[in-house]
Amino acid sequence: MRLKREQLAVNLNPIFSVARNGTVLYSNEASEPLLQEWGTGIGEKLPSSIVDLVQSVVSRNSPEKIEVKVGNKLYLVIFSPLPEEQRVNISGFDISDQKEFEKDMVSEAREKTEQDTLVEELRKSEEKYHTLFEMIDEGFCVIEVIYDETDCPIDYRFLEINAAFERQTGIKNAVGRRMRDIAPELEEYWFQTYGNVALTGESVRFENPAHALGHYYNVYAFRTGDPEQRRVGILFNDITERKRAEEAMRESEERYRTLFQSMGEGFSIAEMEFDLEGRPVDYVILEINKAYERQTDLRPEKVIGRRVTEFLDRVEPVWFERYGKVVSSGEPKRFEEYNVSLDRWFSVYAFPLPIKNRFGMIFSDVTERKRAEQALKESEAKYRRLFDSMVEGFELMELVYENGKPVDYIYLDVNPEWERMTGLKKEQVLGRKASEAVGPVESYWPEAIDKALKTGEIIQIENYGMALDRWYSVSMWKFSETACGVTITDITESKKVEEALRVANETLEERVQERTSELEQAYKFLKKIETIRKQEIHHRIKNNLQVISSLLDLQAEKFDKRECIKDSEVLEAFKESQNRVISMALIHEELHRGGAIDSLNFSQYIRELTDNLFLTYKFGSDGIVLDMDIEENIFFDMDTSIPLGMIINELVSNSLKHAFSGREKGEIRIKLHREENKECIEKISGHFKSTNFTLTISDNGVGIPEELDIEDIDSLGFQLVISLVDQLDGEFELKRNNGTEFTMRFTVIEKDDPTQVDLKPQEFSN
């Protein structure tokens, strides 16, 4: 029995949640007596007998009830399954007073039977019963069940009610009235249940809604009086609010669960563990969503209820430190960290939960972004070194207009060579107008820049710097809609040579008779000058090609930051164009560096070209090796070197990009030799001979499908290779066994002295 409600206002019903494996996930304060009785707590497992009951409830998807004695109290404990979430909600209700009331009722009935002659005692017992009857907080009534001629219950009449009856039901003046008259729409199971109790004498305890009354009740019904009287005592509680709260909680949990499972980010709830000195040392995963599994490749059964050190081989201390700080400080934290065991980078938002030592984490896999950032840093560093090491001065400038006319320009960037050439420091000019940084601007400068921007053409001028007494060759090209790139080459020495040549030409006719010997020396000197000029041209072409390559990379970087173009073919096209430009730039660099004017040591060039390609595609190709069998000191002229170099560039690039997809190792082989058959070498005239060459490029990669016709491939690279082979009047053969093997045969005319080769493509005949 319960006393008046004011005396028990502070009591709450125990409510807690348990995982299928018996781990307590949540509990309120009122659950402490039950948890202590079972010797467990939050994050710990229930006794094995209770765990068996929890697993049975989840498996059968059917609730269970048990009675648990805790000290002087008796609890009715209800296990409600949530099978989709693999857990059980447990609710407890203190029924100590109800049990005591039942005992008193039985005791008094026994005394009444044994002492029915003791009227005074009966009166006192009735008075005591009536006092108790009126004081209990639960509703109570005695009814008489009415049956039809077949003993089927069809109605019941109220014989007696207590004071709480009207509060619990809202029914007034119930005594003597039939339930069908009071609530015609009352559910049939109420009549059937009470009818069965009256007939069998078996007590029942149940919870059911009475929609006609607008309430939900917890009911204990028992037979009272003689069986033929067909009376039933009913002790009941209005649990409508509790049911509404449970339904609201269920809906809330369902909404939360839907959000929880549909999140794109990984999400988990965990409990931090500290050592005796309060240092965070581990944490237990309590719950995860589906995205957690996708982002970590860890199955729920492997992680839920386990310490992270139990299912990961290695956990860096920084993870414990970060989560421990969130739990200790009560403040959320955002961070990015690398997980060694999973070999992934994660962006994490960790936040504390109301339960002690609990925290939640929302995370996403940012490994690809991190790798892209690292690659971008390396690329920026590489091209910044190239920019800073250029032998030409470079400046990036933005035009300034007045009334639609170009009048000035602003310095956006300059390289160290520009600083050396001009004597100005970068910090003196960046962001400033030229007129402010260096003085008055001659009109042809902004006009030339404006022409380059509007036409897209490369504008070249020569300029004399009076302040430095130097001559400069200047090239301008469009960098963006308002910015122009400018390279500056010091040509003072060339200008001095030109001036000396001009003076020599003016006086040559006058001195031809008297200074024949001097003329011969001058002729040799002029030949030397001509060699220098050609080398200078190769040098300038090479540097301009390098600048174009750098600009292609800068432009690709600009597109790389746009989400709509990222990972598209645009970036790949930039890289391929850049490699083609570099292959041509290397030829001019070799011509300038080697001392030869018209011929190139192609053997050395192949090595430098392939080194550059392996550097370009080094990310993801560390396991690929290069095997080269190149005949030494093969010299070709530019008409042969450029198309042949581009063929090698396209085929090796294609192997690096596509041949080893999904493989960690591979081999690329390059072979270039003269034909061993002496009949393939014919003397033409003098010091010239016609020579046949064979170039073979192969790999042991995935190969090109047999059914695919190479001439039908929709690829700029392969179309370019076919065109270049035709340009050299050569022929090629493609083999597809154990990878791909490309063999090309072509003929050139070379001089006997390899340093004086004058090569021209010749038609090859078998």
Buried (B, 14 or more C-beta within 10 A) or exposed (E): BBEEEEEEEEEEBBBBBBBBBBBBBBBEEBBEBBBEBBEBEBBEBBEEEBBEBBBBBBEEEEBBEEEBEBEEBBBBBBBBBBEEBBBBBBBBBBBBBBBBBBEBBEEBEEBBEEEEEEEEEBEEBEEEBEEBBEBBBBBBBBBBBBBEEEEEBBBBBBBBBBEBBBEBBEBEEBEEEBBBEBBEEBBEEBBEBBBBBBBEEEEBBEBEBBEBBEBBBBBBBBBBBEEEBBBBBBBBBBBBEBBEEBEEEEEEBEEEBEEBBEBEBBBBBBBBBBEEEEEBBBBBBBBBBBBBBEBBEBEBEEBBBEBBBEBBEEBEEEBBEBBBBBBBEEEBBEBEBBBEBBEBBBBBBBBBBEBEBBBBBBBBBBBEEBEBEEBEEEBBEBBEEBBEEBEBBBBBBBBBEEEEEBBBBBBBBBBBBBBEBBEBEEEBBBEEBBBEBBEEBEEEBBBBBBBBBEEEEBBBEEBEBEEEEBBBBBBBBBBBEBBBBBBBBBBBEBBEBBEBBEEBEEEEEEEEEEBEEEBEEBEEBBEEBEEBBBBBBBBBBBBBBBBBBBBBBBBBBEBBEEEEBEEEEBBEEBBBBBBBBBBBBBBBBBBBBBEBBBBBBBBBBBEBBBEBBBEBBEEBBEEBEBEEEBEEEBBBBBBBBBBBBBBBBBBBBBBBBBBBEEEEEBBBBBBBBBBEEEEBBEEEEEEBBBBBBBBBBBBBBBBBEEEEEBEEBEEEBBBBBBEBBEBBBBBBEEBEEEBBBBBBBBBBBBBEEBEBBBBBBBEBEE
